[in-house]
Amino acid sequence: MLPREAPVIKVTIMSSNFNRWVQALLVLCFLAFAASSQTKPTQTEEQDVIRVDTSLVQTDVMVFDKKGKFVDGLRPEQFQLKIDNQKQEISFFERVSANGRKERVTTDGTTSEVSPTTPSAPTATQGRVVIFYVDDLHLAPDSLSRTRKALIEFIDHGMGDKDQIAITSPSGQIGFLQQFSADKDALHAAVARLNYRANTKTDMESPPMSEYIALKIREGDEQALSYYIAQIQKQNCFPEHPGEPPICTVSKESARQLVKVRANEIVTESAPATDNTLRLLEGLMRSAAQLPGRKLAFVISDGFYLNDVKTGAIDRIKKVTDAAGRAGVVIYTIDARGIVSEALDLTNNRPIDSRGQLTASTIGEISSSQDGLNALAKDTGGRAFRNTNRPMSEWVAEVMDETANYYLLAWRPETDEQKRGKFKRIEITLIDRPDLTVRLRNAYFKSATLPLLTIKKKTEKDPTKAREDDMRLVIDAPVSQRQIPTEVHLHFDQVPGVGTSVTATVTLSSDVLLFELNDGEKVADVEIGGIFYDDKGKPLNSFVGRLKIYPLPSNSKTDREHRSVYSFRAWLSGGLYQVRVGVRDLKSGQIGSANEWITVPKI
């Protein structure tokens, strides 16, 4: 007897409201912080551990002609791969295409339209994953204004249909909206939350001392030190009688100590901002590893200094680029100041130096502030955008086109050191094509599948609470889980005088469910949960339930890949909302999750 088609689903609702979930999406509000502070779980009997065995590592390669255009149509035998100066066989080769330029340059130098079906290498077409990291701890008001304008331009005109975009900042002021999304309303709302972070430095002494000059004094720059000593003595020396030497209340040696203490305080006060910028960027890179394929990151900043060895900023830069390489992230950096002269003071933190005593000490101030941005770009295969007043949005568009097509090369590590990533150099060249430029990252990323969520077995006495906590992990997963392909579809109905009802319909692919005999019928036992969030991350309505899903008859016309299994709704006022859902097959343990944004008009 064929399984019945109606009813195909039985539902048991366990809870209608998760008040305990108020903090559920803090990890999504700031992915980077969560990743930077996470620890490895202990593999005990109380934890289901999923192991992924992969033997290939991969790196992405871009090839350009002399005009800077992508060269298409290359074959794997034209590439030569070396690992630590040793030739390595290429095990996998693919040309990847995302939304970007429509023109290609073939190996014979002719120009034609890019077509995913004509290259000699297999072509994978996919959306782009792009992170905008707005360093609001190091952005002046005018720089932030230009940044917001460029982001809005990209959202309105540069996004592709399949792109996943995240707008983030180290201050955390974007909050709940700091997550990957393809929804333009959500991204616009994230940009609107980028506000100037007022300078909180406490140094108000005269003459002003910039962070760079403070660093130079701390490093022992006698010329800068002498200038400030002289200024202190001028402020604390008074003539007792005309023609006689002035009386000074501060000796030269005391003035020297005062200057050193002041410089040390300025550097110490500035260090946390740089550390937070880099630490949270590192965490964001580690979080990005949960997404498959190559990612782009734009780091937008007015620059920061790496000179002081005591802060460990140089080591932190290395950690960021290592994490980016292993996550498959190419970093492009943007100095939001545009063209800045060494003599121009935008921050009013340089003294009036009519005699030029500080000229030698301030040489290289702007370039030093760009060292970190240069290193982030160079070591990950990207480029640094600096010292130009070209509109930021134009450069972003150029990079998006430039990176829309690339070759993906995979190889099999041979030694234990290589398997652990213990090699120093990757070289890729084109045989007999010195006219072409090859650009690649200095690191690699493993060709592992998307990390799967690990669910701990609960020991609480209350099974309802344990079930809710399990489903919260699935629903709030930073990256959508795809073991069970799941989608959520939203629509709203407005009733004048009553309000707006938003309905969320959950669909999934029932073919991946595990159906077992129960009382003579095949059935899949599935847990399901969902939450309505406002744009601040506050849960407004939620549920967790249990479904019994029966297989469809062979002659059923129902879409098996997008089978509607449950709907729930909430009454909402005008505003921006996100709905997140999760499912888990209780027999197989497989999970799925999805989320969607909706803007509810005001009545």
Secondary structure as UniProt FT lines:
FT   STRAND          9..15
FT   HELIX           19..23
FT   TURN            24..25
FT   HELIX           26..29
FT   HELIX           31..37
FT   TURN            45..46
FT   STRAND          57..64
FT   TURN            66..67
FT   STRAND          70..71
FT   HELIX           76..78
FT   STRAND          79..83
FT   TURN            84..85
FT   STRAND          86..88
FT   STRAND          92..97
FT   STRAND          103..105
FT   TURN            107..108
FT   STRAND          111..113
FT   TURN            116..117
FT   STRAND          123..125
FT   STRAND          129..134
FT   HELIX           136..138
FT   HELIX           141..157
FT   TURN            161..162
FT   STRAND          164..168
FT   TURN            170..171
FT   TURN            173..174
FT   HELIX           175..177
FT   HELIX           184..192
FT   HELIX           211..218
FT   TURN            219..220
FT   HELIX           222..236
FT   STRAND          237..238
FT   TURN            242..243
FT   STRAND          247..248
FT   HELIX           252..288
FT   TURN            289..290
FT   STRAND          295..301
FT   HELIX           309..311
FT   HELIX           313..327
FT   STRAND          329..335
FT   TURN            336..337
FT   TURN            342..343
FT   TURN            354..355
FT   TURN            357..358
FT   HELIX           359..362
FT   TURN            363..364
FT   HELIX           365..369
FT   HELIX           371..378
FT   TURN            379..381
FT   STRAND          384..385
FT   HELIX           392..402
FT   STRAND          405..411
FT   HELIX           416..419
FT   TURN            420..421
FT   STRAND          426..430
FT   TURN            431..432
FT   TURN            434..435
FT   STRAND          437..440
FT   STRAND          445..446
FT   HELIX           463..475
FT   STRAND          486..495
FT   TURN            496..498
FT   STRAND          499..508
FT   HELIX           510..512
FT   STRAND          516..518
FT   TURN            519..520
FT   STRAND          521..534
FT   TURN            535..536
FT   STRAND          539..549
FT   TURN            554..555
FT   TURN            561..562
FT   STRAND          563..572
FT   STRAND          575..585
FT   TURN            586..588
FT   STRAND          591..600
//
